[in-house]
């Protein structure tokens, strides 16, 4: 009779904690990206860098405006 491998069930024991771990990792990445400081040589570009993450959202909104202008054909 084969013996079940206890290592196979180990990841499933942690399954309820995966959302918390993922939330923590995403939160840490967000804070690192949000609070990152540019080197002193690039300090004049700080305002531009603050606006750059918004550009993809503007493209998404542009798609809706474009569809509204052609009456959502």
Secondary structure as a PSIPRED ss2 file (coil, helix, strand):
# PSIPRED VFORMAT (PSIPRED V4.0)

   1 X C   1.000  0.000  0.000
   2 X C   1.000  0.000  0.000
   3 X C   1.000  0.000  0.000
   4 X C   1.000  0.000  0.000
   5 X C   1.000  0.000  0.000
   6 X H   0.000  1.000  0.000
   7 X H   0.000  1.000  0.000
   8 X H   0.000  1.000  0.000
   9 X H   0.000  1.000  0.000
  10 X H   0.000  1.000  0.000
  11 X H   0.000  1.000  0.000
  12 X H   0.000  1.000  0.000
  13 X H   0.000  1.000  0.000
  14 X C   1.000  0.000  0.000
  15 X H   0.000  1.000  0.000
  16 X H   0.000  1.000  0.000
  17 X H   0.000  1.000  0.000
  18 X H   0.000  1.000  0.000
  19 X H   0.000  1.000  0.000
  20 X H   0.000  1.000  0.000
  21 X H   0.000  1.000  0.000
  22 X H   0.000  1.000  0.000
  23 X H   0.000  1.000  0.000
  24 X H   0.000  1.000  0.000
  25 X H   0.000  1.000  0.000
  26 X H   0.000  1.000  0.000
  27 X H   0.000  1.000  0.000
  28 X H   0.000  1.000  0.000
  29 X H   0.000  1.000  0.000
  30 X H   0.000  1.000  0.000
  31 X H   0.000  1.000  0.000
  32 X H   0.000  1.000  0.000
  33 X H   0.000  1.000  0.000
  34 X H   0.000  1.000  0.000
  35 X H   0.000  1.000  0.000
  36 X C   1.000  0.000  0.000
  37 X C   1.000  0.000  0.000
  38 X C   1.000  0.000  0.000
  39 X C   1.000  0.000  0.000
  40 X H   0.000  1.000  0.000
  41 X H   0.000  1.000  0.000
  42 X H   0.000  1.000  0.000
  43 X H   0.000  1.000  0.000
  44 X H   0.000  1.000  0.000
  45 X H   0.000  1.000  0.000
  46 X H   0.000  1.000  0.000
  47 X H   0.000  1.000  0.000
  48 X H   0.000  1.000  0.000
  49 X H   0.000  1.000  0.000
  50 X H   0.000  1.000  0.000
  51 X H   0.000  1.000  0.000
  52 X H   0.000  1.000  0.000
  53 X C   1.000  0.000  0.000
  54 X C   1.000  0.000  0.000
  55 X H   0.000  1.000  0.000
  56 X H   0.000  1.000  0.000
  57 X H   0.000  1.000  0.000
  58 X H   0.000  1.000  0.000
  59 X H   0.000  1.000  0.000
  60 X H   0.000  1.000  0.000
  61 X H   0.000  1.000  0.000
  62 X H   0.000  1.000  0.000
  63 X H   0.000  1.000  0.000
  64 X H   0.000  1.000  0.000
  65 X H   0.000  1.000  0.000
  66 X H   0.000  1.000  0.000
  67 X H   0.000  1.000  0.000
  68 X H   0.000  1.000  0.000
  69 X H   0.000  1.000  0.000
  70 X C   1.000  0.000  0.000
  71 X C   1.000  0.000  0.000
  72 X C   1.000  0.000  0.000
  73 X C   1.000  0.000  0.000
